Each structure stands twice: as structure tokens, then as C-alpha cells.
Amino acid sequence: MASDLDIARSVKLRPIAEIAARAGIAEAALLPYGRHKAKIDYEFIRSVQDRPDGALVLVTGINPTPAGEGKTTTTIGLGDALNAAGHKTMICLREPSLGPCFGVKGGATGGGFAQVAPMEEINLHFTGDFHAITTADNLLSALVGNHMYWGNPLGIDPRRITWRRALDMNDRALRHVVLGLGGPANGVPREDGFDITVASEVMAVFCLASDLDDLQARLGRMVVAPRRDGTYVTATDLKAVGAMAALLRDALMPNLVQTLEGSPALVHGGPFANIAHGCNSVMATRLGLKLADVVVTEAGFGADLGGEKFFDIKCRAAGLKPAAAVVVATVRALKMHGGVEKAALGQEDVAAVTRGVANLARHVENVRKFGVPAVVALNRFTGDSDAEIGAVRAALAPLGAKLVLCTHWADGARGAAELAAEVSAMIAGGSADFRPLYPSDMALSDKIRTIAREIYRAADVAFGPSVEKRLAGFEQAGYGASPICIAKTQYSFSSDPALRGAPVGHVLPVREVRLSAGAGFVVALAGDVMTMPGLPRVPSSEAIGLGPDGAIHGLF
């Protein structure tokens, strides 16, 4: 069987100016990065702001399993199918992080004949956006240390600095570090740590900023440390905003690429959904809505993480109103949620599917709580039996949820034609009445409880020592209207990654909360989730290399 990389290389890509013309973007508005990718300049973005918006469609999924679900692949296949059906469509995706590419998850450009390209370039350095974000984050860290070295006139409490360094690579040894050793010339000794770049607040600010002015305002509000009197020191106080914005200026322009079938795609920004807000940039989404009749976007991991954050954080911040949602699943993944191990997935097991489909049903119910109609896309594998598919259909019937079988991995747009027709019908039906899960004026602790009870079906939340006190402090400082970004395992509705299916009555343990004042939300860390992942025993990097002709191999 051909790999995703082989399939991507078998397709002759079109010049990026041709893709831009298809999207209504003048060639003069492009800043090319080679032949097949380009940034779109600010002047063009400003010139289309008075146009009406197209319809926004979210693609989300069940809790992921090692069996795979294909959420990004479905986003691309649906976009291609909508374009093939005559709907002017733009696909909006996140950029891949290097950590998973060299770790365990792999890239994030789709699969089979539903991919964005050039695949190797997007999955590796792309246009350098993540490097710019990493550098801006670490510039602020350097300025914090330099300020303390030269006498600390702002009165930063060195014991309580909250700003962390960033690196776009899985490196568990950097979670907790000690800086400034070796004498006074090397700075003030203190404990610090690294987050992976896609979990950094600079990434969140980057993805939620509406333009350059908003970017700078958000950067300026970022809190780096409290003073001893409890007030906060910000990036503005450290005079860091101008230099950080200069590093991010070009990166903030959305990136234009193409699918293997020639559909335009904006791939921009890339926060993780298990430890960050999991959505592509507001800049790209808003631009897509001005250029297309339909924008298809995805949010990371399951609807309990990326989907909830898309609705409660991104849509709230950007004033977006999604028209429809697609919840992605596979029979194989539902079997795993029903208790089957990966090695046994090739055997028919209707009972396991029936047990596991409870996970899918809950995600559909949760999406509807936001007033958004949802259809289920079941990515079909050749080994899926009619009886197993029938079990999924039967379980969804009481919810009135439509099930559509998809084969876009193998068949491209043709394999998602029925899904495109269903999504078009939902948009035309106009039944969406979007609303966030909770009001902005609800207490921060109650927002956490609301997400835990309504989305995770937890019995309650267990706050670690001092967490409620810190939440009260955030409210007293004027941050009480912030939405919540819960960081937890992606594999379960609970905080236990081994608890698959649709558990109820569990308790969500919140061990720590962090204020992301620039991004405009509060992060609640639940269970054992880490904001700097580690590598697996056998990282994917071991299979990656160069052939005699210099071509990359082993990326998938």
C-alpha cells in the first residue's frame, strides 16, 4: 500500500498563484515561499473585510484512539467534495508541530487522497511561523532574566515567575529546569521550565489575534510574574511588545497551500487541543469566510477538547457563528472504546461497537448543546462489516443523527460527496442557533464545573490546594470574565486516559490553574497532563531520513 507521502508525491501540484486565483486572491497579494505555498499580505486582507461572511463548518471527532479516526482527512475531503459540488469552499487547518512529527502522532496534513500539500514542507519548517513564535516567547523570557539581573526595578517576585520558555519539540527533561547557575555573571538563579511551543501563550495570542494591532495589545497584556504585593508585571511593563511583534509580523499573515485536488487551504497557527485551545488562527478563519461560501475547519482531538474550546473560546473571542458540525469516527475506534485491543480490531465484534458507540453519541449530544446541528462521518475501512456499521446507525437513531459513510482517504472528493450534500443541507436549513456553554459573568470555578459536568459528565471537580484561592485572585484582578481552557488527556472524557467509552460520575482533578491574560482565558490543568510532552520508547524520528537524491523518507 502506498504511504501518504508516496500519494502526495504522485500528484503534480499547481502553481500557488493559480490556487490563489481560484480563491479570488490577486497574485500581487502573495508573498511566495517557493512554488507551492505563500503568505497573503495585510493590504489584501483589509480590502475584503466589508464582504459578507460565508458559512462556517466545524469538523470534530470522538476521543482519539490508536486505531485512528481521520478528522483532518475528513476536513480536507469534505472541502474538496464541496468544491466539486460547486460550492466555493476554503479549508482552514492548523499547522503541524514538530514534536508529534518526530514523536508518535505523525504529521497533520491529512492522508491518502485527502491531503494538503506540499506535505513534507508543511510538516517540517513550513513558512517558519512556529520558529517566530518560539523566538518571541524566549525573547520575553530573556527580558525577564535581564530585568532581574539589572536590579529588578519592577519588583518581580523571583519565586513566583509564571512565564515559561518554549521549544517546538517533545523534551521531557525541560519540564523543570534551574537557571542562572555559575555565579552572578550568569543571572539570578531560579527554577523555570519549558512548554512545547504549541502550548505557549504566544501561540494562543497569535491564533486569537484579529490583526496586528490586536496582536500587540494581547502581547502587552501577557502576565510574566506577580510582584510581592500581588499585582502583576506584564510584557508591556518590560517594554517587550514592539520587539515581539516585529518577530511575529510576517508570521501573522495566513499561509495559502492546496489540497491534492487543487482546493485552496489556509494552514495557519497550531495550538494543541489537549493542553491549549486547539484551533487555527482567527486571521485565517475570518479571511476564509470573506473569500468563500463555505469554510471547513477542524479543532484538535475530540469534541470534548478542541470542539468545546472552538465554541467557548475561539467563537466567543472572534464573534463567529458556526452553521454546522461534523463528528468523525471509525468502526475500529469505536471497538477500542468498547474494550477491544488494537491487535484484535480486524475481527468483527458488533457487541464492542455497540458499547463503544456511546462515546460517539455523547459527542453528538455535546455539540448540540451549543445550538449547532451535527452529522456523523464514519470513515469506512475495508474490514468494517455491514453488521458493525448497522450497530452504529442503530445507536444514533434515537438521537436523530444522520450517519454518512466516507471513503475520501481512498477516493478523494468522490468519497465525501454524500457528506458534502448533508452539510450543504444543514447550512441551507439554517437551524443553527449558536450559543456558548456558559456566560462570561459566571465565576471561574463554576465555569470549570460546568464544562466538567455538561461535557465530561463528571460528578464534580476536585480543586487542588490553593487552586480556588488563585481563581479568586484572578477574579479580583479583573479576569473573571475569561473563558476556561481545560488541559487534560485527549483519550477519555475523564482525566484517566485508560477510561474509554462514555464514563459518568467521575471527578475531574484540577491540580493547577494558569492565567493567560493576553490570550484572554484561564488554563485549568487536570490530572497528569503535561504542557511539555515526552517522546515514546521508539520515536518516529528513527524512521525519518534522506534518500540518495536528498528526498525525505519515513515522514509517515
ZAMARGU-4260 file (C-alpha; in steps of 0.2 Angstrom, whole numbers, plus 5000, padded with zeros to 4 digits):
<rodrens>
0) 5000/5000/5000 | 5007/5017/4995 | 5011/5029/5010 | 5003/5046/5012 | 5020/5053/5007
5) 5020/5042/4991 | 5002/5048/4987 | 5007/5066/4990 | 5022/5065/4978 | 5012/5056/4965
10) 5001/5072/4962 | 5008/5086/4952 | 5004/5102/4962 | 4998/5118/4954 | 5007/5135/4955
15) 5002/5144/4971 | 4996/5159/4960 | 4984/5148/4951 | 4977/5142/4968 | 4976/5160/4974
20) 4966/5165/4958 | 4953/5151/4962 | 4951/5158/4979 | 4949/5176/4972 | 4966/5182/4979
25) 4976/5193/4967 | 4994/5187/4963 | 5001/5204/4969 | 4994/5199/4987 | 5005/5184/4988
30) 5022/5183/4997 | 5028/5166/4989 | 5038/5154/4999 | 5044/5143/4984 | 5032/5137/4971
35) 5018/5130/4981 | 5015/5140/4997 | 5013/5158/5000 | 5008/5171/5013 | 4994/5183/5010
40) 4998/5201/5013 | 4989/5213/5026 | 4983/5225/5012 | 4973/5212/5003 | 4966/5205/5020
45) 4960/5223/5024 | 4952/5225/5007 | 4940/5211/5009 | 4934/5215/5027 | 4917/5223/5021
50) 4912/5207/5012 | 4898/5196/5019 | 4904/5180/5028 | 4901/5163/5021 | 4895/5148/5032
55) 4907/5141/5045 | 4908/5122/5047 | 4917/5113/5061 | 4924/5096/5059 | 4927/5087/5076
60) 4928/5069/5082 | 4927/5056/5096 | 4940/5054/5109 | 4955/5048/5099 | 4962/5030/5099
65) 4977/5021/5092 | 4965/5015/5079 | 4964/5032/5071 | 4949/5042/5066 | 4954/5054/5052
70) 4947/5071/5057 | 4960/5082/5047 | 4957/5070/5032 | 4939/5072/5033 | 4941/5091/5034
75) 4950/5090/5018 | 4939/5078/5009 | 4924/5087/5014 | 4931/5104/5007 | 4936/5095/4991
80) 4919/5087/4989 | 4910/5104/4992 | 4921/5112/4979 | 4917/5098/4967 | 4899/5101/4970
85) 4900/5119/4965 | 4901/5127/4982 | 4916/5140/4983 | 4925/5132/4999 | 4940/5136/5009
90) 4948/5124/5020 | 4956/5131/5037 | 4968/5120/5046 | 4981/5121/5060 | 5000/5120/5056
95) 5008/5104/5062 | 5020/5104/5077 | 5037/5096/5075 | 5035/5087/5092 | 5022/5075/5086
100) 5031/5073/5069 | 5046/5066/5077 | 5037/5058/5092 | 5022/5047/5090 | 5007/5055/5082
105) 5015/5060/5065 | 5010/5075/5054 | 4994/5084/5052 | 4991/5086/5033 | 4978/5073/5031
110) 4980/5056/5022 | 4978/5046/5007 | 4970/5057/4993 | 4963/5069/5006 | 4979/5079/5010
115) 4986/5097/5009 | 5002/5099/5001 | 5017/5101/5000 | 5016/5088/5013 | 5034/5087/5019
120) 5036/5106/5019 | 5020/5109/5029 | 5025/5096/5042 | 5043/5102/5044 | 5048/5121/5044
125) 5034/5127/5033 | 5035/5146/5032 | 5044/5147/5049 | 5029/5153/5059 | 5032/5141/5074
130) 5050/5147/5074 | 5045/5165/5075 | 5033/5161/5089 | 5046/5151/5099 | 5058/5165/5097
135) 5046/5178/5103 | 5042/5168/5118 | 5060/5166/5123 | 5064/5184/5120 | 5052/5188/5134
140) 5060/5175/5145 | 5077/5183/5141 | 5070/5200/5145 | 5063/5194/5162 | 5080/5187/5167
145) 5089/5203/5161 | 5077/5214/5171 | 5081/5204/5187 | 5100/5205/5183 | 5100/5224/5182
150) 5092/5226/5199 | 5073/5221/5196 | 5066/5239/5197 | 5048/5232/5193 | 5049/5222/5209
155) 5046/5204/5201 | 5045/5191/5214 | 5058/5179/5208 | 5050/5164/5217 | 5034/5166/5208
160) 5038/5170/5189 | 5025/5161/5179 | 5032/5165/5161 | 5040/5149/5154 | 5051/5146/5139
165) 5046/5137/5124 | 5053/5124/5112 | 5043/5115/5097 | 5049/5098/5102 | 5045/5084/5114
170) 5058/5085/5128 | 5053/5079/5145 | 5069/5084/5153 | 5065/5103/5150 | 5049/5102/5160
175) 5058/5108/5176 | 5075/5117/5175 | 5086/5128/5185 | 5093/5144/5178 | 5107/5156/5182
180) 5120/5144/5190 | 5138/5148/5189 | 5139/5164/5198 | 5132/5182/5197 | 5138/5185/5179
185) 5125/5171/5173 | 5110/5180/5181 | 5098/5176/5195 | 5097/5158/5200 | 5079/5152/5199
190) 5068/5137/5194 | 5060/5138/5177 | 5053/5126/5164 | 5048/5124/5145 | 5031/5122/5137
195) 5030/5115/5119 | 5028/5130/5108 | 5010/5124/5103 | 5005/5126/5122 | 5013/5143/5124
200) 5003/5159/5127 | 5012/5167/5112 | 5004/5154/5101 | 4987/5157/5109 | 4989/5175/5107
205) 4994/5173/5089 | 4979/5162/5085 | 4966/5173/5093 | 4973/5190/5087 | 4961/5198/5074
210) 4975/5209/5067 | 4992/5217/5070 | 4985/5230/5082 | 4976/5216/5092 | 4991/5206/5092
215) 5001/5219/5100 | 4988/5223/5113 | 4986/5205/5118 | 5005/5203/5119 | 5006/5218/5130
220) 4993/5210/5142 | 5003/5194/5145 | 5007/5192/5163 | 5025/5186/5167 | 5025/5187/5186
225) 5017/5194/5201 | 5025/5207/5212 | 5026/5204/5231 | 5011/5214/5234 | 5001/5203/5222
230) 5000/5215/5207 | 5006/5208/5190 | 5020/5213/5179 | 5016/5212/5161 | 5026/5211/5144
235) 5021/5230/5142 | 5030/5234/5159 | 5045/5225/5152 | 5044/5235/5135 | 5044/5219/5126
240) 5029/5221/5115 | 5037/5230/5100 | 5051/5218/5098 | 5040/5203/5100 | 5028/5210/5087
245) 5042/5213/5075 | 5047/5194/5076 | 5028/5189/5073 | 5024/5202/5059 | 5027/5191/5044
250) 5021/5175/5053 | 5004/5183/5057 | 5000/5183/5038 | 4990/5167/5034 | 4998/5154/5024
255) 4990/5148/5007 | 4993/5130/5001 | 4982/5117/4991 | 4974/5100/4993 | 4979/5086/4981
260) 4963/5091/4971 | 4968/5109/4970 | 4956/5116/4983 | 4963/5132/4992 | 4968/5129/5010
265) 4974/5141/5024 | 4985/5132/5036 | 4990/5144/5050 | 4993/5143/5069 | 4993/5127/5078
270) 4989/5125/5097 | 4987/5108/5104 | 4969/5105/5110 | 4973/5094/5125 | 4984/5107/5133
275) 4979/5123/5123 | 4964/5129/5114 | 4966/5118/5098 | 4961/5129/5084 | 4969/5138/5069
280) 4971/5156/5068 | 4956/5169/5069 | 4965/5178/5055 | 4964/5163/5043 | 4946/5159/5048
285) 4940/5176/5045 | 4949/5178/5029 | 4942/5162/5023 | 4924/5167/5027 | 4926/5183/5017
290) 4933/5173/5002 | 4922/5158/5001 | 4904/5152/5003 | 4909/5139/5015 | 4924/5137/5027
295) 4928/5120/5033 | 4939/5120/5049 | 4944/5107/5062 | 4948/5108/5080 | 4960/5096/5089
300) 4956/5079/5096 | 4939/5076/5102 | 4924/5087/5103 | 4926/5087/5122 | 4943/5097/5120
305) 4945/5106/5103 | 4927/5106/5099 | 4922/5114/5116 | 4936/5126/5115 | 4932/5131/5097
310) 4914/5136/5103 | 4918/5143/5120 | 4935/5152/5117 | 4938/5155/5098 | 4920/5158/5093
315) 4917/5169/5108 | 4933/5179/5105 | 4930/5181/5087 | 4911/5183/5086 | 4910/5168/5075
320) 4893/5158/5072 | 4896/5141/5066 | 4882/5134/5054 | 4885/5115/5056 | 4897/5102/5063
325) 4904/5085/5058 | 4908/5072/5071 | 4921/5060/5064 | 4923/5042/5070 | 4928/5025/5063
330) 4921/5007/5067 | 4939/5002/5073 | 4940/5017/5085 | 4923/5013/5092 | 4928/4995/5095
335) 4943/5001/5105 | 4931/5012/5116 | 4921/4996/5118 | 4935/4987/5125 | 4944/4979/5111
340) 4963/4979/5110 | 4971/4986/5094 | 4978/4969/5089 | 4960/4962/5088 | 4952/4976/5078
345) 4952/4965/5062 | 4939/4953/5069 | 4920/4958/5068 | 4913/4962/5085 | 4896/4970/5085
350) 4894/4970/5103 | 4910/4980/5106 | 4904/4993/5093 | 4888/4994/5102 | 4897/4998/5118
355) 4909/5010/5111 | 4897/5020/5101 | 4891/5028/5117 | 4907/5039/5116 | 4901/5045/5098
360) 4883/5048/5104 | 4889/5059/5119 | 4900/5069/5107 | 4885/5072/5096 | 4874/5077/5111
365) 4888/5089/5117 | 4889/5098/5100 | 4871/5101/5100 | 4872/5109/5117 | 4880/5124/5108
370) 4865/5125/5096 | 4874/5118/5081 | 4867/5104/5071 | 4879/5089/5068 | 4881/5075/5056
375) 4892/5059/5059 | 4905/5055/5046 | 4910/5037/5048 | 4927/5034/5039 | 4925/5017/5032
380) 4939/5004/5032 | 4938/4988/5020 | 4937/4977/5035 | 4921/4985/5043 | 4906/4974/5042
385) 4889/4979/5037 | 4883/4972/5054 | 4895/4984/5063 | 4890/4999/5053 | 4872/4994/5056
390) 4876/4994/5075 | 4882/5012/5074 | 4867/5018/5064 | 4855/5010/5076 | 4864/5018/5091
395) 4862/5035/5083 | 4844/5033/5078 | 4837/5039/5094 | 4847/5055/5093 | 4840/5058/5076
400) 4858/5060/5070 | 4862/5056/5052 | 4876/5044/5048 | 4886/5046/5032 | 4899/5033/5026
405) 4915/5041/5019 | 4929/5035/5008 | 4939/5051/5004 | 4955/5043/5010 | 4955/5031/4995
410) 4943/5041/4983 | 4946/5059/4987 | 4931/5071/4984 | 4920/5057/4977 | 4922/5048/4993
415) 4914/5063/5003 | 4901/5068/4991 | 4887/5062/5002 | 4894/5071/5017 | 4895/5087/5007
420) 4877/5085/5002 | 4872/5083/5020 | 4882/5098/5026 | 4875/5109/5012 | 4858/5104/5018
425) 4861/5108/5036 | 4868/5125/5030 | 4853/5129/5019 | 4842/5123/5033 | 4848/5137/5044
430) 4844/5128/5060 | 4860/5133/5069 | 4857/5144/5084 | 4875/5145/5092 | 4877/5149/5110
435) 4892/5146/5122 | 4890/5133/5135 | 4892/5146/5149 | 4890/5165/5151 | 4906/5176/5153
440) 4900/5183/5170 | 4899/5166/5178 | 4913/5163/5192 | 4928/5154/5185 | 4927/5139/5197
445) 4908/5137/5191 | 4914/5138/5173 | 4926/5123/5176 | 4912/5114/5185 | 4900/5117/5170
450) 4912/5110/5157 | 4916/5095/5168 | 4898/5091/5172 | 4890/5096/5155 | 4904/5090/5143
455) 4913/5077/5153 | 4898/5070/5163 | 4909/5072/5179 | 4900/5071/5196 | 4911/5086/5202
460) 4928/5094/5201 | 4941/5092/5215 | 4952/5108/5216 | 4970/5105/5222 | 4977/5115/5236
465) 4976/5134/5233 | 4968/5132/5216 | 4951/5141/5221 | 4961/5154/5230 | 4971/5158/5214
470) 4955/5158/5204 | 4948/5171/5216 | 4964/5181/5214 | 4961/5181/5195 | 4944/5187/5198
475) 4949/5201/5210 | 4962/5206/5197 | 4949/5209/5184 | 4950/5192/5174 | 4934/5184/5180
480) 4925/5186/5163 | 4938/5175/5155 | 4933/5158/5147 | 4941/5142/5153 | 4954/5131/5143
485) 4955/5114/5152 | 4971/5104/5149 | 4968/5086/5151 | 4970/5069/5142 | 4963/5068/5125
490) 4959/5049/5126 | 4945/5050/5138 | 4930/5061/5144 | 4939/5059/5161 | 4956/5063/5167
495) 4961/5044/5166 | 4967/5040/5148 | 4963/5022/5151 | 4945/5025/5154 | 4937/5024/5137
500) 4919/5024/5131 | 4907/5036/5140 | 4911/5036/5158 | 4900/5045/5171 | 4901/5050/5189
505) 4920/5053/5189 | 4928/5068/5197 | 4939/5079/5187 | 4955/5084/5197 | 4961/5101/5194
510) 4979/5102/5201 | 4984/5120/5194 | 4977/5135/5186 | 4987/5147/5175 | 4982/5165/5169
515) 4984/5168/5151 | 4979/5186/5151 | 4985/5190/5133 | 4975/5176/5126 | 4961/5180/5137
520) 4957/5164/5145 | 4962/5154/5161 | 4970/5137/5159 | 4965/5123/5171 | 4977/5108/5172
525) 4968/5092/5176 | 4976/5075/5180 | 4993/5071/5175 | 4993/5081/5158 | 5010/5089/5154
530) 5012/5105/5144 | 5029/5098/5138 | 5026/5081/5131 | 5039/5067/5130 | 5045/5056/5117
535) 5039/5037/5116 | 5051/5022/5118 | 5053/5021/5099 | 5050/5039/5092 | 5045/5042/5074
540) 5061/5051/5071 | 5070/5034/5070 | 5062/5031/5053 | 5065/5048/5045 | 5079/5051/5034
545) 5086/5057/5017 | 5087/5046/5001 | 5102/5047/4989 | 5093/5060/4979 | 5090/5071/4995
550) 5071/5067/4996 | 5064/5064/5014 | 5058/5047/5018 | 5049/5040/5033 | 5039/5055/5037
555) 5024/5044/5038
</rodrens>
